[in-house]
Structures are given as C-alpha cells and as structure tokens.
C-alpha cells in the first residue's frame, strides 16, 4: 500500500517520497551552483549546497556526495583532472 511505502525509508528516518524530493533538490542545487561557477573544489561544492538548502533541510555530506557521483555518472558533471 502507499502508506507502507511512504513510511519505510532506507535508513528508517525519512519517508521515501521525502528522500526522493531531497535527492532532486540536492541535484538541482549542485547543477545550479556548477552552472554559475563552472569549476569548484569538492568540499566547496558540498559547503555551498548545504548553505543553499539549509533553509529547507540539512543534507548529510555523504548524501550530497552520492548525488554528485550520480550526476557525474549521468554526465551532467565531469571531474576536472587537477
């Protein structure tokens, strides 16, 4: 049922639909920041994402890192060589 799905999250703390919304919010913030800055060190990017989203929620650095990895895999971002 929908209510069962909504209450069972991977880590048990956040409902799945919320988790999914947050995933999109983090990815959108990352893409927005990178479009504006072109290049940014990993830690600076995580700090900026956290700062921008702090009004709504505080994403764990590990969560942001996973979203960045996902964007790189899907070729929305690329790592610089240095």
C-alpha positions in Angstrom: 0.0 0.0 0.0 1.0 3.6 -0.4 1.2 4.3 3.3 3.5 1.4 3.9 5.8 2.6 1.1 5.7 6.2 2.5 6.8 5.2 6.0 9.6 2.7 5.1 12.8 4.5 4.2 16.2 3.0 3.5 17.6 4.3 6.9 14.2 4.4 8.6 14.4 8.2 9.4 12.9 9.9 6.3 9.9 8.7 4.3 10.8 7.5 0.8 8.9 10.3 -1.1 10.7 12.9 1.0 14.0 11.1 0.4 13.3 11.3 -3.4 12.3 15.0 -3.2 15.6 15.8 -1.3 17.5 13.9 -3.9 16.1 16.2 -6.6 16.6 19.3 -4.5 20.3 18.4 -3.9 20.9 17.6 -7.6 19.2 20.8 -8.7 21.3 22.8 -6.3 24.5 21.1 -7.5 23.7 21.8 -11.1 22.7 25.4 -10.4 25.9 26.1 -8.5 28.2 24.4 -11.1 26.5 26.3 -13.9 27.3 29.6 -12.1 30.8 28.7 -11.0 32.0 26.3 -13.8 34.6 24.7 -11.6 34.6 24.2 -7.8 36.5 22.0 -5.3 34.5 19.1 -4.0 34.4 20.4 -0.4 33.4 23.9 -1.5 30.6 22.4 -3.6 29.3 20.4 -0.6 29.5 23.5 1.6 27.6 25.6 -0.9 24.9 23.0 -1.4 24.5 22.7 2.3 24.3 26.5 2.7 21.7 26.9 -0.1 19.5 24.0 1.2 19.8 24.9 4.9 16.5 26.8 4.7 14.6 23.6 3.9 16.8 20.8 5.4 20.4 19.9 6.2 21.6 17.2 3.8 24.4 14.9 5.1 27.7 15.4 3.2 27.6 11.7 2.3 24.1 12.2 0.7 25.4 15.2 -1.3 28.5 13.2 -2.4 26.2 10.4 -3.7 24.2 12.8 -5.7 27.3 14.4 -7.2 28.5 10.9 -8.1 25.2 10.2 -9.8 25.3 13.4 -11.7 28.9 12.5 -12.9 27.7 9.1 -14.0 24.8 10.6 -15.9 27.3 13.1 -17.5 25.7 16.2 -16.0 29.0 17.0 -14.4 32.6 15.9 -15.0 35.6 15.8 -12.8 38.5 18.1 -13.6 41.9 16.5 -13.9 43.6 18.6 -11.2 
